[in-house]
Structures are given as C-alpha cells and as structure tokens.
C-alpha cells in the first residue's frame, strides 16, 4: 500500500509540474505570437519604402532619415528590447511519451507452479519530463522525472507473478536528475543535486565508470547511457589550462536495480538472502576525484574513489542467518583516448581493493581491470567499435569458484558494435554483440534494432534481442529469453 501511495504521489507531482509549465509555455507562445505579428507589420511598412524609393537618391534620403533614429534614444530602446528578446525563458519544458512492447518467443511451456513468460512481456507507456530553469545569468537548474505503468501484468494476470516482480516491474514514478549548476568563480563550477557523472572512455563496458548504478532489470535491451541511475552528489570543477580537476561527494547511497525473484532474468530458483544496504548518512558519504587533460589528438584522465560495491557479497551473520552486504572499496584508475585519423584508440585500467567473499570470511581481495578498444568511423555515417576487458582477481583461491561466490579468477568480455545512419539521417541501425569468455562459454547476448524518424518529433524502433546461457551467474538460465521489441516515441 505504501508503494502505491508513493507511486500516486510521485505521478501527481509530475503531472502538476507538467501543467504548470504548459501554462508558462502558453504565455510564452502568446508573447512570441504578438512579437511575430508586430514584426510582420513592420515588414509591410518597410516594404512600402522599398517600392517608393527604388532609385539611389531615394535610398540615400531614407538612409538619412533612419540615421537620426540610429543615433537617438529610440535606437537604444530598440536595441535593449532585442537583447531582452534574446534571453532564454525562465522555464523550458521538454520530454517524451513512449510506448514499449516486448514479445518473448523462445520460452518452452512452464512446469506446474512456474511463471509463464511466453508471449507479451511488456506493454508500457513511459512518460519523461524535463524542466530547464534559467535561475540567473550564471546559474541554471534541471528537474526531470519519469513515470510508467506496464499493462502486460494486468493482461496476463497479476496472480501469476511474484510480489517482487510486481513491485519492481509493473509501475514506477520517480524524480531523475534534479540539480542546480553554476559558476562560483571564473574557473570554479558547482553542481549539486541528483545527477549522472560519466567516467572513462568506453561506450559499452564499465571499468572506471563506477559513480552511478545501473538498471539491469532487463539486460541488453538498451545501451549503458540509458541505464545509469542518478544519485545525489556535490560536484566541484576547477579549470586550469588544458586540465580540469573534479571533486565529488556522493550523499545518496544507491545500488544497481537487478532482476528480482520470479523474473525472467533471475538466475536462482529461490529468493536471495536479505540485503543490508548502508544508510545515506554523513559517515557513509562516498568520495571521488578526477583529473582530466585534453590535448591535440588525445586526452587522458586519472581517477580515484572511495565507494560501496554495487554487487553485494553474502555473509554468514549467524549459523542460521545469511545477509547480502556491500563492501567499501577503494579504486584508482586511468583512461586514455588517442585519435588517429578515422581511428579512435581507447584504454582504461583500474585497481580495486576491499573485495569480500563468502568463502574467505574476514579477508579482503583486490582486482585489476584492463580494457582496450578501437573505433573506426571512416565509412560514411557509420561507426564500428570493438572493446575487450579482462577482470583479474589477485591471490585467487579455488574455493572462490563455489557457490554462493561463483567467482572467476579472470573474467573476459568483448563487445562488438555497429551503428549506421541512412536515408538522410532518418534511419538508424544498431547491432551489438556482447560475449563473456573467449567463445561465449560464460554467456552472450546480441541486439539488433532499426529506428526510423517519422518526423522530427516522432520515431519508431523495432528490434530483436537474443541470449545465450553460460557459466557466468547472470547468464545461467537466460537462453530462452529471446524477444522482439517495439517502441514508439513522441518527443516534445
């Protein structure tokens, strides 16, 4: 009941903000209309001058007359009005309304008592709203929100799903990025509030990009850039020469949204132990530093962070009680981009310390992640990229391979991505293949999508996602989750 009330309150608040900005937008539109009408009247008057003074002498006389206005107070007043007209409005609203549909076509008939995931798996209207506020000349704010309701569960029968699935997948209403941003000094910027900060150079694999959790409830359907979840933080940027130094304090402790018990992508037959999440308190604040340098043809970044691991480990609190807990980790890393003509070379490396495992209680392990990638854009309106990463656990012990840790000494992943634009940039094709292990023995997924811009504001995307089961925990039982998907989006 509390979640329903929370959902309704969040949805009502988003709708109220939407209506408020509609009123503001209507007033602004009326003002623009009146200005346009006045401008058209002025053009008619001036057109008469053009017709009556076609000779050089007549034009000179007109110039002499207008010269007086340019030098007088009237010209200054007109200039001031033009400057005011150029100023952005206090509130600008944008957003989108989309309808997403998914159809699972590879499932076998379920066993008695199991959920039947064949057929319709999503019928979700999704509403996004962004409000850009011009607070002052040097300060701006953003308020964004999202709300959706998935009718597939009502159509298929809500009694067929676990309570966890209904709580996480059926509906949601929340604020997304909500922040205030501006300049404290000429070289010092401040950004405070819920926000997304992207670290690293990779577009498909995370190594140093650890500040924002991900929405992994339906893996593989969208790119990482659409999966990041905002968190509340304070961010300071200091600029000097070709460098900028960033200091961040993360105040909101938030973790990945993972598949829950009863969903298609949940890898176990029973619920996991209770998760104990650190509170969003002063003592649990996460800290991060980044130093970025941009030079001719290349750039480099250095990172350091003290944060909580998004992936919890299982601890034995008592002989009969297990809990999932999040370790506090330390990370230092670097990332480099080098541009060579149509080629872009990418690399990332990070050292993580403080990893904990069920099999070795009281011990802490470290891990070293190394990524290398290449991107080619020499073909017209086409980009092809290949990225590979290896995550190596130092001082690995054989018992870490057993459940519930199911760890690997070396976890290898490659991602191949093709994206192309056709028909004057109205048709967009994306092919992505993510493979775990050298040949996919740990699991794999592929996604193919085609998006067509019907108009500047309306687009339709269709695609297919295919999954292969593997030894990696998250891929053990997802081989039957292949699906077709369609999404129609209207942007305003």
Buried (B, 14 or more C-beta within 10 A) or exposed (E): EEEEEEBEEBBEBBBEBBEEBEEBBEEBEEEEEEEEEEEEEEEEEEEEBEEEBEEEEEEEEBEEEEEEEEEEEEBEEEEEEEEEEEEEBEBBBEBBBBBBBBBBEEBEEEEEEEBEBBEBBBBBEBBBBBBBBBEEEEEBBBBBBBBBBBEBBEEBEEEBBBEBBBEBBBBBBBBBBBBBBBEEEEEEBBBBBBBBBBBBBBBBBBBBBBBBBBBBBBBBBBBBEEBBBBBBBBBBBBBEEEEBBBEBBBBBBBBBBBBBBBBBBBBEEEEBBEEEBBEBEEEBBBEBBBBBEEEEEBBBBBBBBBBBBBEBBBBEEEEEEBBBBBBBBEBBBBBBBBEEEEEBBBBBBBBBBBBBBBBBEEEEBBBBBBBBBBBBBEEEEBBBBBBBBBBBBEEBBEEBBEEBBBBBBEBBBBBBBBBBBBEEEBBBBBBBBBBBBEEBBBBBBBBBBBBBBEEEEEBBBBBBBBBBBBBBBBBBBBBBBBBBBBBBBBBE
